[in-house]
Amino acid sequence: MNPEKIELPVWWDKGNGHCLLREGLPADHPESPYNYLKREYPGIEPELYGVFHPSIEKYKDYTREMLMSKICELESFINTYL
């Protein structure tokens, strides 16, 4: 069961007197908004609270054909390393 309310601090305190805006952190950073929620609220779906994985945001306006094209492009790229 998802909580009715969650807290997502806007700033991340690095502990050295400096704070960083969570929204500005890289997608794979453990303190990015999506990763923070996954860690602090195990089992919840951040999407239910309006927080989406940055990759989803990046591709949200792509059509099916555009997504399939991207997959093929990435598959070809990966195959060059095999």
N, C-alpha and C positions, 0 to 999 in steps of 0.2 A: 504494500500500500504506500503510495506516494504522499509525503507530507503536503499540507495545504500551502505552506509557506517555506521558502528556503532563503538563505542569505548568501549573496555573492558579493564579497567586498570588491569595490572598484579598483582599489590600489593593492599592490603586493609589497609588503615591507621586506626588503632584502636583508634586514637586520643590521645594516651598517649605516643607518641614518638616511638611506635613500629608499624612495618608493617608486615603483613602476606601475604604469597603467596596465592592468591585466589584458585589456583589449589589444594592446600593442605587442604582447608577447608572441613568439612564434607558436604555431599550432601544436608542435610537439613538446612545448615547454610544460612541465608538470603544474605550473601555476596559471596557465592560460585558463580562461573562464570554463571551457568545456571540461578540461582535465581536472580542474579544481573541483567542480561539481561531482564528477565521477568518483573522485577520491573521497571527498568529504561526505557524500550522500550515496554510499554503495547501494546499487540496485535501482536507483532512480533513472529516469530517462530525461536528461537535460532538455531535450526537445519539447517536453511537456511544459517547460518553464520559459520557452522562447530562446534557449541557448543551443545553437547548432554547431556541429563540428565545422571548422573552417573549410574543409574540403567540400562539404555539402553546400555551404554558402557559395563557394567558388563556382560550382557546377549547377546550381539550382535553376538557372534559366536556359540550360542546354536542352535541346530537343533529343529525342531518342536517337536520331540519326547522328547528331553531333556527339553524343556520348559513345555510340558504337565506333565512330571514327576515332575518337580519343583513345578508346580501348585498343583498337588495332594499331594506332600509332605507338602506344606504350608497349604493346606486345612486340612489335618490330624492334623497338629500342632495346628491350630486355634480351631479345634473341641475339642481338649483336654481341652480347657478353657471354653467351653460352657456348 
